[in-house]
Amino acid sequence: MNFKTLFCSLFNGSATALLLLSSQVNAQNVNISIETRNNALVLQADDKKNLNTIYFGKKLSSSAEYEMIPSQFKQSSEYTSVLNSAYTASGSKSLLEPAVTVTHADGNNSLDLRYVSHSVKKESDDVSLLSIILKDPVYDFQVTLYYKSYYKDDVVEQWSVIKHKEKGNVLLQKYASANLYLKAGSFWLNQYHGDWAKEMQPEESKITHGIKTLDTKLGTRANLFQPSVFMISMDKPATEDEGTVLYGALEYSGNFKTDIELDYLNNLKIISGINNYASPYSLKQNEEFVTPAFLYTLSSTGKGDASRNMHNWARKYKVLDGKGERLTLLNNWEATYFDFNEPKLFDLLKDTKKLGVDLFLLDDGW
């Protein structure tokens, strides 16, 4: 079942970027560095094969520096060693909101995902695809995490593929696309809401402890009241050209859910994917469940650059002929609504060619 093709075009813009991906093995740890032009997301498989996020921020001068981060910036006691998990499983050690919840074929609800291996495929000079295999040590259950990176525009697409070889169907209760983990002094959420004719109304608030959920259950026209796009500012509210900000969105036109959780160490977990409300999925043996991609970029120079990163990426990789020219269109709807006739339309049309109008659309409502 493949949801990646159900992309909801949320941006009228462009983009291209590649992540340089490197792996380092220090002692019993495996470090996986995903670097774009300005940023780095660093994952680490520890000696127990837990895959955690140890860094997400501006790229450091040497990849060897990432190995020192956990010891140099150690916080207070962490009881589970998976608080910063790269893909949080439920029913075992995690104390926070999970990215994946399952009921195994034998009825057990516990899941423990451990690092197995990773590989990198370079798709072009600018685009690379990292895949990381995680498996349960007891059940024949596997999740593969994908990170598609676009170097020049600091953009990453992330999704997961879930499959198993258990003796019977496995019930997927939750199946997120991405699980991010951020560290900062404080966090500010810029979200959007709306209705017909007043879409994308912005709201900004400081994130407090607990879970903030952005979701929709409408099915069709899912973005009507709550679009999936959001921004997270770190340390203080970002402005157009100043501040560190994460810009994220789910590439999916159906029901979505994004959980934003400030944990007891004051770090932020972001889990985004298909809304699992009333939507358990019975996964057959060897069947692959492919989630839609979660798209994000990180800017240290304000919201403007974050938005432009998304626009550049969309124009290059999602919008048909994104760098081509478009006809300039005149639509009569807001000018006349249902009350129009030939003289009114003629008055609208005269001299429009001088303004660069190429096409006229006669709109009489739905």
Order of alpha helices (4+ residues) and beta strands (2+ residues): beta-beta-beta-beta-alpha-beta-beta-beta-beta-beta-beta-beta-beta-beta-beta-beta-beta-beta-beta-beta-beta-alpha-beta-alpha-alpha-beta
